[in-house]
Amino acid sequence: MPCDRPRLAPLYEAAEYRVRSPWDEIVLRVGQPNAALDRLLARMGAASLSCITAFNPASTPLPPGENRARQARLARRVAGMGLRTLPGINRDPAARWPDEETLCILDIAAKQARTLAREFGQCALLRVERGRAPFLLWSDEA
């Protein structure tokens, strides 16, 4: 999976990562601490959140039906791991790229999240650990 990090990093860093909880929607941005997410994680008894999509592997556009089928496979895979999730949307605030459904997985280990992202052809995922600003985990790193 070729990932053009110099081209993609600024795009991923500018994106909005929207997490939908039973109580509200929280907008996350790379490098910006988010007290609302920290409260949500505490309320859910979680220490971390990793947002992974199966849409558009390696940022290569796919037809909507194929993206939805890939996302359903990701959801089944994560459910089979016994992990809790929240739905989300990855959004380009400049609207140059279509919204992507994302699965926000509670308390998945960073290494396991990176492996899962790689399995679904993703260059990176958004990771948040309670009390820290959201950051990108690149799937090609060890």
Secondary structure, DSSP 4 states (H G I P E B T S, - for coil): ----HHHHHHHHHH-EEEEE-SS-EEEE-TT---HHHHHHHHHTT-SEEEEE--SSGGG----HHHHHHHHHHHHHHHHHTT--EEEEEEE-TTSSS--EEEEEEET--HHHHHHHHHHTT-SEEEEEETTS--EEEETT--
